[in-house]
Amino acid sequence: MLKTLYLGLKFSFSHFSTLPIRFDKSDDLSQKDILGATLLMLPLVGLILGSITVLLFSLLSSLTWYGAVISAIFYMISYGFIHTEAVIDVVDAIYASHSNKDAYTIIKEPTVGAMGVLYAIALVLLKVTGIAFLLMHHLFFEFIAILIISRVSLLVLFKLHTFKSSFATALKEGLSNGYFIASLVIFTTIGTLLTLEFTLFLIEGVLLALIFSYGIKLKLGFVNGDVLGVTLEGVETILLLLVALLLVN
């Protein structure tokens, strides 16, 4: 059991971040329990990446807004822009579906369209400025809480959606009720210790995730890993705005 959790932890950071993680050749990451443990640990990825981002800002705080922008960009680099890239693919697929083209074929093409790039640029600008704003106002715990919430929201989507993706389907099958409940309890407890408003923000984050994922599913006709990536980006961007509106005088 401990080895399963350990491998799930490593796989979660390996797949959802750019932190250097190594595996032994004998490690079989396709096992159902390991894939479930991978999702169990997913909110921890947000917690660690957020903590590193805050630490970086503390080192660069003398640069004021410049240090905040660098730290915000670092956060996006720390997960390799994998969720941001999904924005390009999903937007291209949505616009292609308007022309009666096959959305799934478009979303899998290695090329990108102009509209997808423009939407991704807009999102990066909103997200970087939102993170920088929270860092400048020392809302460190709230920022980390947002990163936990966005990933907890994905766990809810894994339980609800059927995926047009073999990897996402395998992850869903590995996410037992025990793993799901354990992750909710553990990270809701941690989040509440970070900020008293965590439960409120969590409810808002889950609702946003449902709106984004089902709205995109209505447009495309399916849900895959790219749709989850767009959902994570959307939840984080809007929660950054809500926290700024609610907690900054």
C-alpha positions as MATLAB code, in Angstrom:
seq = 'MLKTLYLGLKFSFSHFSTLPIRFDKSDDLSQKDILGATLLMLPLVGLILGSITVLLFSLLSSLTWYGAVISAIFYMISYGFIHTEAVIDVVDAIYASHSNKDAYTIIKEPTVGAMGVLYAIALVLLKVTGIAFLLMHHLFFEFIAILIISRVSLLVLFKLHTFKSSFATALKEGLSNGYFIASLVIFTTIGTLLTLEFTLFLIEGVLLALIFSYGIKLKLGFVNGDVLGVTLEGVETILLLLVALLLVN';
ca = [
       0.000    0.000    0.000;
       2.765    2.446    0.914;
       4.608    1.696   -2.322;
       1.401    2.257   -4.276;
       0.899    5.657   -2.643;
       4.561    6.518   -3.185;
       4.440    5.627   -6.884;
       1.141    7.484   -7.241;
       2.723   10.544   -5.646;
       5.689   10.388   -8.003;
       3.509    9.793  -11.056;
       1.273   12.722  -10.137;
       4.214   15.125   -9.961;
       5.834   13.566  -13.014;
       2.743   13.979  -15.199;
       1.248   17.200  -13.831;
       4.401   19.212  -13.126;
       7.881   19.788  -14.496;
       9.606   18.820  -11.261;
      12.347   16.241  -11.956;
      11.003   12.800  -11.027;
      12.681    9.487  -11.752;
      11.271    5.973  -11.875;
      12.846    2.532  -11.767;
      12.483    0.375  -14.853;
      10.555   -2.133  -12.753;
       7.851    0.406  -11.769;
       4.536   -0.533  -13.397;
       2.560    2.716  -13.491;
      -0.364    1.186  -15.373;
      -1.697   -0.564  -12.270;
      -5.196    0.557  -11.314;
      -4.327    1.357   -7.693;
      -1.329    3.454   -8.730;
      -3.454    5.464  -11.169;
      -5.985    6.004   -8.390;
      -3.238    7.136   -6.029;
      -2.056    9.507   -8.767;
      -5.373   11.353   -8.613;
      -5.464   11.112   -4.828;
      -2.225   13.112   -4.781;
      -3.225   15.571   -7.532;
      -4.261   18.418   -5.168;
      -0.879   18.041   -3.473;
       0.719   19.085   -6.766;
      -1.108   22.409   -6.510;
      -0.106   22.777   -2.857;
       3.597   22.194   -3.565;
       3.787   24.277   -6.745;
       1.948   27.102   -5.018;
       4.265   26.950   -2.013;
       7.348   27.076   -4.244;
       5.841   30.050   -6.094;
       5.251   31.908   -2.823;
       8.792   31.090   -1.693;
      10.172   32.459   -4.952;
       8.187   35.665   -4.507;
       9.497   36.046   -0.956;
      13.015   35.939   -2.401;
      12.115   38.473   -5.098;
       9.817   40.683   -3.005;
      12.272   43.587   -3.149;
      11.445   43.810   -6.878;
       7.763   44.430   -5.968;
       5.512   43.951   -9.036;
       8.381   42.651  -11.182;
       9.097   39.866   -8.709;
       5.384   39.046   -8.548;
       5.146   38.721  -12.345;
       8.241   36.491  -12.457;
       6.760   34.280   -9.725;
       3.404   34.067  -11.505;
       5.063   33.018  -14.756;
       7.152   30.507  -12.826;
       3.971   28.851  -11.553;
       2.740   28.298  -15.101;
       6.148   26.999  -16.148;
       6.139   24.646  -13.143;
       3.294   22.650  -14.681;
       4.777   22.912  -18.158;
       1.855   24.911  -19.581;
       0.124   21.565  -20.182;
      -3.234   22.971  -19.128;
      -2.663   26.199  -21.071;
      -1.883   24.230  -24.212;
      -5.260   22.547  -23.793;
      -6.932   25.939  -24.182;
      -5.504   26.246  -27.700;
      -6.663   22.775  -28.703;
     -10.170   23.134  -27.266;
     -10.794   26.588  -28.734;
      -9.605   25.389  -32.150;
     -11.921   22.374  -31.888;
     -14.902   24.542  -30.900;
     -14.381   26.899  -33.836;
     -13.875   23.937  -36.173;
     -17.163   22.408  -34.991;
     -18.923   25.608  -36.090;
     -17.846   24.709  -39.633;
     -19.138   21.135  -39.247;
     -15.600   19.736  -38.987;
     -14.848   16.811  -36.692;
     -13.901   18.386  -33.367;
     -12.004   15.343  -32.088;
      -9.828   15.223  -35.208;
      -9.015   18.920  -34.851;
      -8.226   18.665  -31.137;
      -5.677   15.927  -31.867;
      -3.884   17.784  -34.677;
      -0.352   19.013  -33.788;
      -0.952   22.351  -35.543;
      -2.699   25.285  -33.870;
      -5.086   27.899  -35.132;
      -5.081   31.659  -34.659;
      -8.166   31.740  -32.426;
      -6.733   29.150  -30.059;
      -3.508   31.116  -29.709;
      -5.364   34.376  -29.076;
      -7.518   32.821  -26.356;
      -4.458   31.267  -24.726;
      -2.640   34.613  -24.734;
      -5.669   36.274  -23.134;
      -5.792   33.586  -20.454;
      -2.064   33.840  -19.697;
      -2.356   37.623  -19.303;
      -5.347   37.303  -16.967;
      -3.786   34.535  -14.945;
      -0.334   36.093  -14.565;
      -1.785   39.448  -13.525;
      -4.230   37.729  -11.155;
      -1.494   35.729   -9.427;
       0.785   38.767   -9.274;
      -2.041   40.807   -7.740;
      -2.635   38.272   -4.968;
       1.089   37.954   -4.269;
       1.468   41.735   -4.083;
      -1.323   41.851   -1.502;
       0.237   38.983    0.484;
      -2.733   36.673   -0.052;
      -0.363   33.703   -0.107;
      -2.568   31.146    1.606;
      -5.545   32.090   -0.558;
      -3.413   31.666   -3.683;
      -2.293   28.191   -2.612;
      -5.881   27.315   -1.707;
      -6.990   28.174   -5.248;
      -4.436   25.768   -6.708;
      -5.693   23.000   -4.419;
      -9.323   23.731   -5.274;
      -8.790   23.650   -9.034;
      -7.357   20.137   -8.759;
      -9.946   18.895   -6.279;
     -12.540   20.092   -8.793;
     -10.960   17.838  -11.419;
     -11.435   14.855   -9.105;
     -15.169   15.611   -9.067;
     -15.161   15.689  -12.878;
     -13.353   12.360  -13.030;
     -16.216   10.848  -11.036;
     -18.927   12.435  -13.190;
     -17.718   12.326  -16.789;
     -17.144    9.570  -19.319;
     -13.992   10.318  -21.279;
     -12.986   10.023  -24.906;
      -9.414    9.346  -23.824;
      -7.822    6.056  -22.835;
      -5.535    7.674  -20.243;
      -8.306    9.724  -18.626;
     -10.535    6.641  -18.593;
      -7.795    4.607  -16.905;
      -7.387    7.318  -14.264;
     -11.150    7.398  -13.705;
     -11.268    3.630  -13.240;
      -8.451    3.852  -10.695;
     -10.175    6.576   -8.666;
     -12.071    4.452   -6.155;
     -14.599    5.999   -3.794;
     -12.070    5.523   -0.995;
      -9.372    7.489   -2.806;
     -11.876   10.177   -3.795;
     -13.237   10.687   -0.274;
      -9.760   10.543    1.272;
      -8.517   13.260   -1.090;
     -11.535   15.474   -0.356;
     -11.137   15.095    3.409;
      -7.357   15.566    3.455;
      -7.210   18.604    1.213;
     -10.347   20.269    2.522;
      -8.779   20.035    5.985;
      -5.502   21.479    4.732;
      -7.322   24.209    2.812;
      -9.376   25.202    5.841;
      -6.171   25.594    7.825;
      -4.898   27.900    5.086;
      -7.964   30.135    4.893;
     -11.336   30.165    6.644;
     -13.048   30.911    3.323;
     -11.782   27.664    1.782;
     -15.135   25.848    1.833;
     -16.856   28.770    0.099;
     -14.162   28.940   -2.562;
     -14.263   25.152   -2.967;
     -18.003   25.208   -3.655;
     -17.489   28.004   -6.178;
     -14.600   26.124   -7.795;
     -16.590   22.905   -8.196;
     -19.543   24.819   -9.652;
     -17.239   26.583  -12.101;
     -15.673   23.248  -13.079;
     -19.110   21.792  -13.786;
     -20.104   24.829  -15.860;
     -16.888   24.779  -17.881;
     -16.771   21.029  -18.491;
     -20.442   20.536  -19.338;
     -20.492   23.721  -21.429;
     -17.545   22.507  -23.501;
     -19.041   19.011  -23.718;
     -22.195   20.575  -25.153;
     -20.067   22.243  -27.840;
     -17.755   19.333  -28.660;
     -19.829   16.296  -27.777;
     -17.110   14.720  -25.632;
     -14.754   15.267  -22.699;
     -11.044   14.410  -22.750;
      -7.865   15.527  -21.014;
      -7.815   18.821  -22.912;
     -11.266   19.712  -21.600;
     -10.038   19.027  -18.060;
      -7.027   21.270  -18.696;
      -9.227   24.139  -19.879;
     -11.444   23.643  -16.855;
      -8.491   23.880  -14.462;
      -7.281   27.078  -16.121;
     -10.760   28.582  -16.069;
     -11.386   27.726  -12.421;
      -8.053   29.181  -11.302;
      -8.437   32.361  -13.353;
     -11.936   33.135  -12.104;
     -11.147   32.230   -8.482;
      -8.169   34.603   -8.603;
     -10.604   37.355   -9.588;
     -13.169   36.396   -6.927;
     -10.576   36.310   -4.164;
      -9.265   39.705   -5.257;
     -12.780   41.169   -5.236;
     -13.736   39.674   -1.883;
     -10.558   40.072    0.152;
      -8.773   43.145   -1.196;
     -10.080   46.460    0.140;
];
